[in-house]
Amino acid sequence: MRLDQVFKSKPYKVIRSGSSTIGNSIIALFLEDCISGMRANLRNSSIDVVVTSPPYNIGINYGAHKDNLPRGKYLDWMDEVAAQVKRVLKNRGSFFLNMGSTPRDRWIAWDVARILANHFVLQNVIHWVKSIAIAKSDAGNYPNIISDIAVGHFKPIVSKRFLNDCHEYIFHFTKNGAVELDKLAVGVPYQDKSNIGRWKSAKEDKRDRGNMWFIPYDTINSRSERPHPATFPVKLPEMCIKLHGIRNGLLVLDPFLGIGSTALACLNLGVSFVGFDIDKDYIDEAIRRLLMESRRKMMRKSLAS
Ligand SMILES: C[S@@+](CC[C@H](N)C(=O)[O-])C[C@H]1O[C@@H](n2cnc3c(N)ncnc32)[C@H](O)[C@@H]1O
């Protein structure tokens, strides 16, 4: 892919992620406000998939961004972001928006979703489950579940009123609500194998996973391993991109790239990426993570050959 065919100005950093079975891909990072950055650099209908998590306006301590705008101003800003995303997204593109909330502001995720509905159709609502407890007695007769389980990580909420928050939303917006997805790319094996062949659609040992996605954070030992206050795991954008469907020349956008989780997902999948953030420290950390992963990939490749 030639950069000058995609972007109008020079990115802060470009990483060529090499050739893969689906072609040559690039990762382009812009140290720039996403609205002016998208306006200046991205052409109409040039993006296949957007995966992003904006600031939730809940007072998180970011480096360069102030996360406490008056509600109306924040929603107007999200409206402007959505208008730009709509302009750059292809007609058959997917826009995955991750939003969470807090006990003090339960509506924020849905308020933003309502604003985006001015521009898009809400095709799917996915629940990103960070932690879950399953009692053996509720699971029934599954041979692999041998006792009660409680898995995943969450930030505990110390309160007599509020439960720990163990999930967030992934709103899947499209332009017309009719974008066909590659559901089996994130499918799960049938528990009851006699379903294979029984249903017309069941040609292999995989079924639609549904909209509850258990994606735990990696365990870390210190903050310095993840120097950003609000990331999602790399597996989250990976699953969104696979669900949309991977094909030659796919271009993914994250307008709020943070420390580059969506960019890393693209590197792993061998697809191209463009992202924006206003914080130099976060982008530099994204570059560090990407170069490390790209070195790991090269080492794995040379060991295999
Ligand atoms: C929720 S975080 C995204 C984290 C990312 N998903 C990750 O896993 O690293 C939101 C990011 O938006 C960035 N941001 C805030 N205002 C911005 C703007 N106007 N343009 C681009 N990025 C912005 C913040 O610096 C922050 O890194």
The ligand as an SDF file (V2000), in Angstrom:
LIG
                    3D

 27 29  0  0  0  0  0  0  0  0999 V2000
   -9.7110    5.4130   26.5310 C   0  0  0  0  0  0  0  0  0  0  0  0
   -8.1940    5.9760   25.9350 S   0  0  0  0  0  0  0  0  0  0  0  0
   -7.8460    4.8440   24.6070 C   0  0  0  0  0  0  0  0  0  0  0  0
   -6.9570    3.7210   25.0370 C   0  0  0  0  0  0  0  0  0  0  0  0
   -6.6660    2.7110   23.9220 C   0  0  0  0  0  0  0  0  0  0  0  0
   -7.8640    1.9960   23.5250 N   0  0  0  0  0  0  0  0  0  0  0  0
   -5.6240    1.6850   24.3980 C   0  0  0  0  0  0  0  0  0  0  0  0
   -5.9770    0.5050   24.6350 O   0  0  0  0  0  0  0  0  0  0  0  0
   -4.4570    2.0890   24.5880 O   0  0  0  0  0  0  0  0  0  0  0  0
   -8.5890    7.4490   25.1280 C   0  0  0  0  0  0  0  0  0  0  0  0
   -7.4000    8.1820   24.4760 C   0  0  0  0  0  0  0  0  0  0  0  0
   -7.8920    9.3150   23.7600 O   0  0  0  0  0  0  0  0  0  0  0  0
   -6.8610   10.2790   23.7180 C   0  0  0  0  0  0  0  0  0  0  0  0
   -7.4520   11.5660   23.2930 N   0  0  0  0  0  0  0  0  0  0  0  0
   -8.1340   12.4590   24.0450 C   0  0  0  0  0  0  0  0  0  0  0  0
   -8.5410   13.4940   23.2880 N   0  0  0  0  0  0  0  0  0  0  0  0
   -8.1260   13.2310   22.0180 C   0  0  0  0  0  0  0  0  0  0  0  0
   -8.2660   13.8980   20.7830 C   0  0  0  0  0  0  0  0  0  0  0  0
   -8.8920   15.0920   20.6920 N   0  0  0  0  0  0  0  0  0  0  0  0
   -7.7400   13.3370   19.6680 N   0  0  0  0  0  0  0  0  0  0  0  0
   -7.0870   12.1410   19.7450 C   0  0  0  0  0  0  0  0  0  0  0  0
   -6.9200   11.4680   20.9010 N   0  0  0  0  0  0  0  0  0  0  0  0
   -7.4250   11.9960   22.0240 C   0  0  0  0  0  0  0  0  0  0  0  0
   -6.2960   10.2300   25.1370 C   0  0  0  0  0  0  0  0  0  0  0  0
   -4.9880   10.7760   25.1760 O   0  0  0  0  0  0  0  0  0  0  0  0
   -6.3510    8.7250   25.4520 C   0  0  0  0  0  0  0  0  0  0  0  0
   -5.1140    8.1120   25.1870 O   0  0  0  0  0  0  0  0  0  0  0  0
  1  2  1  0
  2  3  1  0
  2 10  1  0
  3  4  1  0
  4  5  1  0
  5  6  1  0
  5  7  1  0
  7  8  2  0
  7  9  1  0
 10 11  1  0
 11 12  1  0
 11 26  1  0
 12 13  1  0
 13 14  1  0
 13 24  1  0
 14 15  1  0
 14 23  1  0
 15 16  2  0
 16 17  1  0
 17 18  1  0
 17 23  2  0
 18 19  1  0
 18 20  2  0
 20 21  1  0
 21 22  2  0
 22 23  1  0
 24 25  1  0
 24 26  1  0
 26 27  1  0
M  CHG  2   2   1   9  -1
M  END
$$$$
